[in-house]
Amino acid sequence: MSADQLADKVDIALKEISDVAMPRLKTTGRPSVYWWNDEIADLRVRCVRIRRRIIRQRRKYQDSEMVRSLWSDLRETKKLLRGAIKRSKLTL
């Protein structure tokens, strides 16, 4: 066995030992907040979905009734989202 092969084996062994001794942290990027729940997550997904539809529709139809309707849907959904967040924070 050559010195390079032995060094590679030692490197792999040390890496495996350190992974067992100290597992690597898997972070999501942001810490979770205490008031987050499924209702808020669903409302946020709806807001993002509507906002993306607005962007796509504005590319096709600059000033259409559909875009105006989507804007009013977005305002209403954002209002619901803000209300859900406030309720969640008050109850916890």
N, C-alpha and C positions, 0 to 999 in steps of 0.2 A: 504494500500500500504506500502510495506516495505521500509526501508531506501535504500537498494541496488537498488530497482526498481526506486525509486525517483531519485537517483543519475544517473542511466542510462538515464532516461528521460531528466534530466538537461543537461547531457553530449551531447546527441543527439541534443537538442535544441540549445546549444551553438555552436556546430559544424555547424549546418544549418545557424545560424545567421552569423557566421564568413565567411562562404562560400558566402553568399549573399553580405556581406559588402566588402569582399576582395576575389574575385574569384582567384582560384589557377592558376598559370601560367602553360601553356602547352608548354614546350620547345621541340624543335626537336633535341637538342644536339649541333647544330652548327648554328650560324647566317647565313642568306643568304647573298650572295655576289652580288654586283650591276651588274656584267657583265654576270651572269648566264642566259641562255635562253634555249628554247626547243631544238634547234639544238645541243647545247653543251650537254644537257642531253641525247639526242639520241646517240650521238657519244660516250659518256661515257658508256652507256649501251652496245653498240656494242663492245667496248674495253673489258669490263668485261666479256661479253659472249664469245668472242674469247679466252681470257686468260683462262677461265674455260675449254673450249674445248681443249686447248693445254694441260692442266694438265691431263684431262681425257684420251686423246689420248696417252700421254707419258707413262701412266701406262700400256696401252695395247701394244703399238708399240714403242719401245725405239727410234729407229732412222728411221722413215719412211718419205716418200715424203709428206704425208699428214701433218705431224707435221711441216715440213719445210714450207709448203704452208701456214699453219696457222700462223707461225711466221712472214712471209712476210705480211700477211693480218693485223696482229696486228701492225706491224711497220707502215704500210700505214694509218691505222685508227688512231693511235696515232698522226701521223703527221697532219692528218686532224683535230683532236681534238685540238692540240696546235695552229694550224692556226685559228680555229674558236674562241678560247679564245682570241688570240691576236687581231683579227678583232673586237670582241665584246668590248674589253677594249679600243680600239682606237676610236670607234664610240660613246662611252658614256662619 
